[in-house]
Amino acid sequence: MAKPIVIDSPYRVEPGNKVKLSHWPTDDTGKFKDKAESKPVVKKNLQKLKQLQELFYAQGTHGLLIVLQAMDAGGKDGAISHVFSGVNPQGCQVTSFKIPSTEEKAHAFLWRYHMATPRRGMIGIFNRSHYESVLVERVHNLTPEKIWSKRYDEINHFEQMMTAEGYIILKFFLHISKHEQKRRLQARLDDPAKNWKLSPSDVAERQYWDQYTKAYEEAMEKCSTDYAPWYVVPADNKWFRNWVLSDTIVRAMGALDLKFPKADPEIKGLKIE
């Protein structure tokens, strides 16, 4: 397997470390005092991402898989909309995973995720992901523990196989406080234009906050690796979330030896009338 790309970050879960989400602040703003100060930096990151994606797509030797997980109202949709606003849609695909279909249930649990992985040259974004089996299925006892407890190793093998094939995997947990989740859900309830984003299950799931927290902690402890690291992204402030995501992605792609492919030698001497 190729040497993994290691991005130095205070939000990276180091392999083998215990994870206690209460020790990770949800409202961190890093080096920025406010949104205004971060704005030009984020803008520069998005411009750089656009440039890198063009090279990435043209070269076509690597694939990039970005995994986004969060509690309900954690900001996955907003992050996708903002961070990838300037990339070429031809080189980017978003897959949102809902309740498995009858066909998907008839296959091994990783089947539908493997089918959705991006081809080389593409950026693939998973809105929820193959971790749902050790999150929602665990919390709601949809799968017996003797089965989901074995899936951490299966997930690690899947991700190791992907990176051995030239893929970069970046996994982000958008970390919001329970108070911030309440504020966002209330905003959806109060605004008729946002009602469609809210369902009764979003509210009902709040009672499982502690169980989900424990499940996320164990998933990150067991599945943050050098080749597919987890990042705990402070996400109470959407603008800071966007900076952490864009900064990490740009640095990871920038660490690749990206260049445009050599021109077809047969084009030399062509004359376009």
N, C-alpha and C positions, 0 to 999 in steps of 0.2 A: 504494500500500500504506500502511496505517495506520502511524503512528510506532511502532516496536517498544518493548516494555517492557524496560528495561535494569535488571537487579537487580545492585547493587553487591555483589560477593562475592569473597573471596580464592580461591574454588574455581572461579570462572568462567574458562573458556578464552577469552581475548580473541581476536577475529577477527584472523587473519594471524600470530599468534604461533606459534613453534615449540613443540612439546610433547615433553618428555622426562619420562616418568612416574617415573623414578628421582628426579627433583627434587621430586616431590609426595609428602609423607609419608603413609603409610597409617595411622599411629597418632595423628594430630593430634587434640587435644581442644579446640582453640580457647580460648575464654574460660573453660571449665569445668575444674575440678580433678578431678572424678570424676562418675560416673553420678548420684549422689544430688543433686548440684548442678544437673544438667541436667534432672532429672525434672519439677519444677514448670514449667519453661520449655517443655518439649516438650508437657506436658499442656495448657498455655495455647494453644500453637500448634494442637493437635488440636481444641480447642474452637472456636477461631477458624476453622479449616478447615471445620468442620461448619456454622458460621453463613454463611460465604462460599459454600459449596456450595448452600445453600438459595436464596440470592439468584441465584447463577449459573444454577441450574436453572430458577428461576421466570422470570428475564429471557429466557433462551434466545437470546441474540444472539451469544454467543461459544462456542467449544469449547476444551477444554484437552486437549492430548496430552502425556503424560509417557512418555518413553522411558527404560527401565532396561536397562543393559548391564553385564556384569561377567564376570570369569573364573568358572569353575565354583566353587560354594560361596561366591560373592561376596555373597550376602544379598538377592537380588532378591525372593524369596518372602517373607522375613521383613520386608523393608521395606514391601512392599505390605500385609501383614497388620497391621503396627503403625500405619503412618502413616495408612492409610485405614480404620482400625477403627471410627471414629465417623461416617463419612459415610453418607448415605442410599443403599442399594444401587440404588435406581431411577435415580440420577443418576451412576452410576459403572460402568464396564465394564473388565474386564481381559482382554487377549488374550495368550496365550502361544504363541509361534511355534515350531513343531517343524519336522521335515524336510518340505519342500513335498510336497503331494499330487500325483497325476498331473494333476489339473485345474489346480492352481496352476502347475505346471511348463509347462503349455500356454499360459500367458499371459505377458505382460511381467513382469519380476521385481517391479515395484512394485504389481502388481494386487492381490495378497492383502493387502497393507498398506493400500492405499487403501480396500479394501472394509471394513477393520476400524476405520477412523478414526471417532471419536465424532461423533454429530450435535451441533448447537449446544445448549448447555445441559448437556452431558454432560462428565464427566471420563473420558478414555480412557487406559488404562495399557498400554503395550506391554512385556511381559516377553520380552526379545529383540525384534528389530525389523528394519526395512529395512536396517540396517547389517550384517546377517549376510552379505550378499553381498560386502562388502569386509573381512570378518573370517574366518569359518570357511571360506567358499568360496575365499578367497584363500589362507589358511594350508594348506588341504588340496588345493589345485590342482583344485578341483571346477569352476572356471570359468577360462577362459584369461585371462591378464593383459590382453590387448588389449580384453577385454570388461569385467572388473571395474574396470579403471583409469578407464574412462569413467563409471562409476556415481557417483562423487563429485558430478559436475555434475548428473546426473539426480536424485540425492538432494536437492541444494541447490534445484533447480528445484521439486521436489515440495514441499519444506518452505516455500519462498517462496510458492508457490501457496496452500498451506493458510493461511499467515498473512495473505495478501491477502484471504482469505475470512473473516477474523475469528477465526482460531484462534491460541492461544498454544501454543508448543512448548517444552518444557523437557526437556533430555536429560542424564541422569545416568550417569556411569561410576562404579560402586561399586568403589573402589580398595583391594584387599587385597594383603598381601604374600604371597609364595610360602610362607613359613613358616606364616602364618595359614591359608592354604588347606589345607596339610598337616594342621594341627591339626583343622580342621573336617571334613575328609574322614575322618580317623582316628576322630573322635567319631561319625560316622555308621556307621563300620564296627564300632565297639565297642558301640554301643547298638542292641539288637534292634528297638526302636521306631523307629529312624531308618534301618535297613538299606534300606528301600524308597527312600530318597532317593539312594542310592549305586548307581552302575553302573560296570562295568569301564572304560567309555569316559571316565568322569570322571578316573580314575587315569591312563589312557593319554594324555589330553590334556595332562597336566603336562609332558610332554617337549616340547611346543610353546609353552611359556611365553614364550620370547623372541620367537618369531614372532608370537604374539598381541599381545605388548606393542608391537612395531613396527607391526602393523596398526592397533591402537587409536590409537597416536600419530598416524599419518598420517590416519586418519579424523577425528580431532578437529582436526588442523591444517587440513584442507581443508573441514570441514563445521561448524565453530563459527562462527556468524554472529550479527549483531545480532538477527535475527529468530528464530533457533533456536539458542541457545547450548548449548554443552556445559559441564557442571560435573564436575570430578574430585572425588569425594566420599571423604574418608578413611573407610574402612569396616572397619578392624580392630576398632574398638569399635562394636558395633551401636547402642548408645545415642547415640553422636555422629553416626553415619550418619542416624539418625532425626531428630536435631535439624537437620542440614543440609538434609535433604529437606523437612521440614515448614516450616522457616523460609523457604526459597526459594519453595516453592509458595504459602504464605500471602502473602508479599510480592508475588509476581507477580499473584495474584488480587486482592489488596487495591489494586493500582494501577489496576484497572478501575473504571469508573463504574457499579458494580452497585447496582441498586435494584429493588424489587418493581414489576411492571407496574401501570399504572393500572387501577383497577377498572372493570368494564363499567358504563357509566352507567345501563344498564337495571336495575341492582340497586337503584338508589335508589327508595325508596317500596315496595319489596317487603315483604310482611308474611308471616312464617312462622307458620302456625297451629299 
